[in-house]
Amino acid sequence: MSISEENYVEIISTKYIPDYKLNIQFNDGVSRIIDFEPFLRKSHHPDIKKYLDRNKFQQFTIRYGDLDWNDYELCFPLGDLYQGVII
């Protein structure tokens, strides 16, 4: 069984919204505004906490349909972003 392009979801654009929110647009027309601040604040890992620096947080890219910070130093499962829930 093959996956058709109709069922393949990817991020096509992302817009920063202060303070730690992103408006993420998917190729199927779905749009989600996700607040990353609770995730960043509750983390104890220094590689994640450093993204509380807003300048660093804003340095995301879309790579191969995924949201990426610094060569996947910080990334989230596409399905979670699509559902609008990160933990």
C-alpha positions, 0 to 999 in steps of 0.5 A: 500500500502506498501513501498518496500525495493527498494524504501527505501533510507538511508545513508550507509556511510559518509566521512568528507571533510574539512571544513564543507563538507560531502560526503554522500553515499546512499544505491541506489548508489547516492552520494552527497557532501554537504557543511554545512557551509552556513547553520551553519553560517547563523543560530542564534541558539547557539545549531547550531552555536556550530557546527562551531567548526570543531571538534564538526562538525566531531562528526556525526554518521549514526543512522538508515540510518540518519545523526545525531549529538549528539542524533539528536541535529543537524539533517537534513531531509533525503530527503533534504540530498538526493537532496543535498540541506539544508536550 
